[in-house]
Amino acid sequence: MPSRRTKSRTIRVNYLTRAEGEAALRIHLRDGALIELRLEIFEPPRFFEAFLRGRDSREAPDLTARICGICPVAYQMSTVHAFEGLYGLTIDPAVRELRRLYLCGEWIESHALHIHMLAAPDFLGCDSIITLADRNREAVERGLRIKKIGNAIVAALGGRSVHPVGACIGGFTRVPRRDQLADLREQLLRVRDDAVECVRWVSHFDLPAVTRDIEFVSLRHPDEYPMNEGRMASSKGIDASPDAFDDFFEEHQVPYSNALHCKVKGRGPYFLGPLARVNLNLDRMGPEVTSVARETGIPWPNSNPYTGIVARALEVLYAIDEAVRVLDAYQPPPAPAASFEVRSGVGRAITEAPRGSLYHAFETNERGLIHSARIVPPTSQNQARIEADLRALAPDFIQRSLAEATHMCEVAIRNYDPCISCSTHFLKLEIERH
Amino acid sequence: MKPRAAVFKFASCDGCQLQFLNAEDELLKLAGQVDFVYFPEARSRALEGPYDIAFVEGSITTPDDARRIIKVREESHYLATIGACATAGGIQALRNWADVEQYRRVTYPSPEFISTLSTSTPISEHVRVDCEVWGCPVDQHQLLAVVRSLLSKARPVLPAYSVCMDCKRRGNVCVVVARGAPCLGPVTRTGCGALCPAFNRGCYGCFGPADDQNMESFARLLASQGVTGDDAVRRLRGINGYVRPWRETADAIAADKK
């Protein structure tokens, strides 16, 4: 509740809704000036990096998946790529393509979830997808159709959409025959028009027009839209191997949050996720997606975080086209997985989770047991950037009611599709105005 | 009147509550039958209790959560735990064998900012639980079956026999017999549809212990496959490692080794 002593005011959101996980926001204003702003992630810590020590590297993809029920595939992919580097594995090109398909599935389901269930209600004055369905059943049903195909892809390769079981170091434990994927291809072609319509739908939302000074970061690959491989790239000139993550980024802890903050060394907050990827890789999305992107009338690249929802919808379309491409060319690999010998060493990898670059680093002993693990999830990396966006909004709060200010903050935070369970190391809003 | 349902989250990955949202074909129908008046992940408007049905995801790992679950129980007529975390403590219960101070130091540069309990415990260690839905994640069909039972005022009944039964029905080749792969299937509750064996790998116990498991015999089976000592302990101390029969067997193997 706002305290109205003199000209001081506190805005507090005790539990950020329509986000995955638990976080709060506290903003303290005095005479219209921002005194303090903090995004408190109170999602309880689960200590993955600690309990992974002593576990077998071959168990790791099943364990790191449990960090996040929304993006388990990305966790599995960063983990297996890190160990494959460590064990010196060469991955069969067909396996590599299947992994792109696998991640396409996750992007589609996670993005469709965020667009329709978490974000769209903000722009249409609803409290949930259920009330949105009363108003615009067609859009909701369209979103559910898109989401469903994403889940179906993940299940085809991993048995189920949440914590799938098929990924392992070296490849998959089982790969499908070509005929087993035929139905998937038909389903994808059926939702392609839905995905184009979805881009148009979100690009007509009343998106606030702002421009911020943002450093966008994502992987970049010489010939394809980044998913499992590439170099780290940024809109302010970073171009480096994921092995050099620590040379460019630093994590630090703040007393009010269970999530570590990240910054670009010597600069400051940075932005991960679909908008960063589209901004840095539009030339890799192919002519058809690019033309849909141009039709929205939104300039790409751009520095308006509110266009993130459109970038997300564009990635859904891209992922559908990419999945169809993989399926058309698919021939099963000679073996589902490459065999390997464990050894001691250090392996690092970044893959593009739906919410942005996900960094893993592992150190093993000669028996392949994990000696140390480091996991830097996208929401934790975005956290400082989210706070920067909220700070920029603060001057507007003075003329707003508490409910309006809270809503503004929530919309600004949801631009990042924060996955708080991942980052718990995330929202309660508390604005204190004096 | 539609029943008032609530979805509460404790320490978890959100994957089990996501299974409601993943019910794409049934979601709108479900919403016609049950009013999710408290479901922060999916709805901004949160209504106060009491609730007819509470679905609880996640384990108890902080002093605040230990207090919050008591309030949840008081406000809820029927309480169902969903998933391995709420039902068995989850993978984060690995801390129960470790020094949590050390865990804090490993994960955070300033461990003093972090409030946590030394254990991760299932909801049933804190309050009375009316129904336990196992799985990591819970199976959507089981979850919806529980909702349908409750709507018709019937007690939900979920199968508790082992994965082996469904593995046979599915026509999988047994990974233990054919390949000597370590597999928790014989002692694990069905629910996943025997996924791992269908994917050429041993079960790793997502659904917790079956009712008819024989841990002594299972430990011998593992040993006969050359899975002993730390390796056997790791297999049992997994997603549902803190559940009693598996915990006791793993502890015994660990003690033997010493």
HADDOCK unambig.tbl for C-alpha pairs under 7 A between the chains (distance, minus, plus):
assign (segid A and resid 17 and name CA) (segid B and resid 40 and name CA) 4.63 0.50 0.50
assign (segid A and resid 17 and name CA) (segid B and resid 41 and name CA) 5.42 0.50 0.50
assign (segid A and resid 17 and name CA) (segid B and resid 43 and name CA) 6.39 0.50 0.50
assign (segid A and resid 17 and name CA) (segid B and resid 44 and name CA) 5.08 0.50 0.50
assign (segid A and resid 18 and name CA) (segid B and resid 40 and name CA) 5.93 0.50 0.50
assign (segid A and resid 18 and name CA) (segid B and resid 41 and name CA) 4.31 0.50 0.50
assign (segid A and resid 18 and name CA) (segid B and resid 42 and name CA) 4.85 0.50 0.50
assign (segid A and resid 18 and name CA) (segid B and resid 43 and name CA) 5.77 0.50 0.50
assign (segid A and resid 18 and name CA) (segid B and resid 44 and name CA) 6.24 0.50 0.50
assign (segid A and resid 19 and name CA) (segid B and resid 41 and name CA) 5.28 0.50 0.50
assign (segid A and resid 20 and name CA) (segid B and resid 14 and name CA) 6.60 0.50 0.50
assign (segid A and resid 20 and name CA) (segid B and resid 41 and name CA) 5.75 0.50 0.50
assign (segid A and resid 21 and name CA) (segid B and resid 14 and name CA) 6.91 0.50 0.50
assign (segid A and resid 44 and name CA) (segid B and resid 11 and name CA) 5.65 0.50 0.50
assign (segid A and resid 44 and name CA) (segid B and resid 61 and name CA) 6.90 0.50 0.50
assign (segid A and resid 44 and name CA) (segid B and resid 62 and name CA) 6.84 0.50 0.50
assign (segid A and resid 46 and name CA) (segid B and resid 92 and name CA) 5.34 0.50 0.50
assign (segid A and resid 47 and name CA) (segid B and resid 92 and name CA) 7.00 0.50 0.50
assign (segid A and resid 47 and name CA) (segid B and resid 103 and name CA) 6.39 0.50 0.50
assign (segid A and resid 47 and name CA) (segid B and resid 107 and name CA) 6.32 0.50 0.50
assign (segid A and resid 49 and name CA) (segid B and resid 107 and name CA) 6.08 0.50 0.50
assign (segid A and resid 50 and name CA) (segid B and resid 103 and name CA) 5.20 0.50 0.50
assign (segid A and resid 50 and name CA) (segid B and resid 106 and name CA) 5.80 0.50 0.50
assign (segid A and resid 50 and name CA) (segid B and resid 107 and name CA) 6.28 0.50 0.50
assign (segid A and resid 51 and name CA) (segid B and resid 94 and name CA) 6.44 0.50 0.50
assign (segid A and resid 51 and name CA) (segid B and resid 95 and name CA) 6.95 0.50 0.50
assign (segid A and resid 66 and name CA) (segid B and resid 13 and name CA) 6.22 0.50 0.50
assign (segid A and resid 67 and name CA) (segid B and resid 13 and name CA) 5.61 0.50 0.50
assign (segid A and resid 68 and name CA) (segid B and resid 13 and name CA) 4.66 0.50 0.50
assign (segid A and resid 68 and name CA) (segid B and resid 14 and name CA) 6.80 0.50 0.50
assign (segid A and resid 68 and name CA) (segid B and resid 15 and name CA) 6.85 0.50 0.50
assign (segid A and resid 69 and name CA) (segid B and resid 13 and name CA) 5.12 0.50 0.50
assign (segid A and resid 69 and name CA) (segid B and resid 14 and name CA) 5.31 0.50 0.50
assign (segid A and resid 69 and name CA) (segid B and resid 15 and name CA) 3.61 0.50 0.50
assign (segid A and resid 70 and name CA) (segid B and resid 15 and name CA) 6.22 0.50 0.50
assign (segid A and resid 117 and name CA) (segid B and resid 42 and name CA) 6.50 0.50 0.50
assign (segid A and resid 118 and name CA) (segid B and resid 42 and name CA) 6.52 0.50 0.50
assign (segid A and resid 127 and name CA) (segid B and resid 43 and name CA) 5.45 0.50 0.50
assign (segid A and resid 127 and name CA) (segid B and resid 44 and name CA) 5.09 0.50 0.50
assign (segid A and resid 127 and name CA) (segid B and resid 45 and name CA) 5.91 0.50 0.50
assign (segid A and resid 128 and name CA) (segid B and resid 42 and name CA) 6.02 0.50 0.50
assign (segid A and resid 128 and name CA) (segid B and resid 43 and name CA) 4.54 0.50 0.50
assign (segid A and resid 128 and name CA) (segid B and resid 44 and name CA) 6.63 0.50 0.50
assign (segid A and resid 130 and name CA) (segid B and resid 28 and name CA) 6.96 0.50 0.50
assign (segid A and resid 130 and name CA) (segid B and resid 31 and name CA) 6.93 0.50 0.50
assign (segid A and resid 144 and name CA) (segid B and resid 24 and name CA) 5.50 0.50 0.50
assign (segid A and resid 148 and name CA) (segid B and resid 24 and name CA) 6.31 0.50 0.50
assign (segid A and resid 159 and name CA) (segid B and resid 195 and name CA) 6.14 0.50 0.50
assign (segid A and resid 162 and name CA) (segid B and resid 15 and name CA) 6.24 0.50 0.50
assign (segid A and resid 162 and name CA) (segid B and resid 137 and name CA) 6.39 0.50 0.50
assign (segid A and resid 163 and name CA) (segid B and resid 137 and name CA) 6.80 0.50 0.50
assign (segid A and resid 165 and name CA) (segid B and resid 196 and name CA) 6.41 0.50 0.50
assign (segid A and resid 166 and name CA) (segid B and resid 199 and name CA) 6.31 0.50 0.50
assign (segid A and resid 173 and name CA) (segid B and resid 199 and name CA) 5.83 0.50 0.50
assign (segid A and resid 173 and name CA) (segid B and resid 200 and name CA) 5.95 0.50 0.50
assign (segid A and resid 173 and name CA) (segid B and resid 201 and name CA) 6.79 0.50 0.50
assign (segid A and resid 174 and name CA) (segid B and resid 199 and name CA) 5.26 0.50 0.50
assign (segid A and resid 174 and name CA) (segid B and resid 200 and name CA) 6.35 0.50 0.50
assign (segid A and resid 253 and name CA) (segid B and resid 109 and name CA) 6.64 0.50 0.50
assign (segid A and resid 253 and name CA) (segid B and resid 110 and name CA) 6.73 0.50 0.50
assign (segid A and resid 255 and name CA) (segid B and resid 113 and name CA) 5.35 0.50 0.50
assign (segid A and resid 258 and name CA) (segid B and resid 114 and name CA) 6.65 0.50 0.50
assign (segid A and resid 421 and name CA) (segid B and resid 12 and name CA) 7.00 0.50 0.50
assign (segid A and resid 421 and name CA) (segid B and resid 13 and name CA) 5.40 0.50 0.50
assign (segid A and resid 421 and name CA) (segid B and resid 14 and name CA) 6.94 0.50 0.50
